[in-house]
Amino acid sequence: MDLSKLSGEALLDYYEQHHPDKDYASVVSLLTYTLTPQKAFDMIKRIVRENKKLVAVYPGVPGLDPDTSKMEFVGSIIDGGLYICPSN
């Protein structure tokens, strides 16, 4: 499936309902809590187009507190923040 051809709304649905990595799907679902629906649609399209990835960061929690200096802050989530980083 060519994800770059899907609308933002269809992309969010794909990640939340059908993506095989359920951990990543749960991170993507945080977009709708951080941004308005239209901004979330635009953001997920950009992330797919630029081959980037969303990361949930929880300061002070080992393993969930990476260096964010080269990441783009998207918005606040409960106890942390949502960031965009290069996909490795």
N, C-alpha and C positions, 0 to 999 in steps of 0.2 A: 504494500500500500504506500503510495506517495503522499506522505503527510503534508507536504508543502502545498498540495492542491486543495486541502480542506479549509473550510471557514474556521474562524476562531471558535465559534460555538461548537462546531463538529469536532475540533481538536480537543477542546476541554472534555467533551463527552467521551471521545476515544480514550483519553488518558484516565479519566475517572472510572469508566466502565469496562474497557477492553484491553488496556495496556497490560502486558504480562508481568511487569515489575510493579507489584502492588505497593511497595514502599515508595517508589518514585511517584506513582499515581496519587498517593496520599499527599505528597509534597505539592504536586500540581494542583490538587483540589484546594490548597490554601490560597491560591490566587483569588478565588471568589470571596474570601474573607478579608483580603488585603486591598483589593481594587474594586471599582464599580464593574458591573458585568461587561460593558463595552471595552473598558480598559483591560480587563482580564482577557477578553477575546483577542485584542490587539497584541497584548504582551505574549500570549502563548504562540501566536502566529510569528512574531518576531523571534522568539526563542527557537522555534523549529527552523525558520528561514536561516538564522545565523548559526545553526548547529550548536546551540548553547544548552545549558541545563539549569534547572532551579535547584537551590539548596536551602533547606531550613537550618538556621543556625540558632543554637541555644547556648548563650554565653555561660561558661562555667560548668557545662556538662561535658565530661570527657567523651571524645569521639564525635560530638555534635557541635563543636566550637572551633571550626577551622579558621585560618587566617583569612580575613575578608578584605584585606587591603587591595586586592586585584579583582574584587567582585563588585557588581553593581547592586546597590540596595534597591529592593522593590517596595517593601513596606513592612510594617510591624505585624507580628503574629503573637499569640499568647506566649509569654516568656522568651521571646526571641525575635528573629527577623528573617525575612525571605530575601534571597539574593540570587542573582544570575551569575553563572560562572562558565568558563569555557568547558566544553564537553571533552572529557579525556577518554 
